[in-house]
Amino acid sequence: MYRRIRDLREDADMNQTKMAKILGMSQTGYSKYETGENDIPTAILIKLARFYHTSIDYLLGETDVKERYPEKNT
């Protein structure tokens, strides 16, 4: 999970300071999420999923599908 949030942030060309500001927290606090030192609260997971347009399942490593609502093959 922690690697995914770092990869998503880097893919968005953002640094930890910018992401922390978006989440309303310190850079140090955010950094601890990326390293796994602190668990990510549900409210922050929701904000991250919305920001990156992905699912919480993806952030948690429960799926490898990045898209929030993947297209269904009919």
C-alpha positions in Angstrom: 0.0 0.0 0.0 2.7 2.5 1.0 4.6 2.1 -2.3 1.4 2.7 -4.2 0.7 6.0 -2.7 4.3 7.1 -3.3 4.2 5.9 -6.9 0.9 7.7 -7.5 2.3 10.9 -6.1 5.4 10.7 -8.2 3.4 9.9 -11.3 1.5 13.1 -10.6 4.8 15.0 -10.4 4.1 16.1 -6.9 6.4 16.2 -3.9 5.4 15.2 -0.4 5.0 18.8 0.7 2.4 19.5 -1.9 0.5 16.4 -1.2 0.6 17.0 2.5 -0.9 20.5 1.9 -3.7 19.1 -0.1 -4.4 16.6 2.7 -4.2 19.4 5.4 -1.2 17.9 7.2 2.5 18.2 7.7 5.0 16.8 5.2 6.5 14.8 8.0 3.1 13.2 8.8 2.5 12.4 5.2 6.0 11.0 4.8 5.3 8.5 7.6 2.3 7.2 5.5 4.6 6.5 2.5 7.2 4.7 4.6 4.6 2.7 6.5 5.7 4.1 9.8 2.1 5.2 10.5 -1.1 3.6 9.3 -3.2 5.7 6.9 -6.6 6.8 8.5 -9.7 6.0 6.5 -10.4 9.7 5.9 -7.0 10.2 4.3 -7.5 7.0 2.2 -10.7 8.5 0.9 -9.1 11.8 0.0 -6.2 10.0 -1.7 -8.5 7.8 -3.7 -10.6 10.8 -4.8 -7.5 12.8 -5.7 -6.0 10.1 -7.8 -9.3 8.9 -9.2 -8.7 5.4 -8.0 -10.3 3.0 -5.6 -9.4 2.4 -2.0 -9.0 -1.2 -2.9 -6.2 -0.2 -5.3 -4.5 1.9 -2.6 -4.7 -1.0 -0.2 -3.3 -3.5 -2.7 -6.5 -5.6 -2.9 -6.7 -5.1 -6.7 -4.3 -4.1 -9.5 -7.0 -2.2 -11.3 -6.1 1.5 -11.0 -9.4 2.9 -12.4 -12.1 3.7 -9.9 -14.8 2.4 -12.1 -13.2 0.2 -14.8 -15.1 -0.3 -18.0 -17.0 -3.6 -18.2 -16.8 -5.8 -21.2 -20.3 -6.5 -22.3 
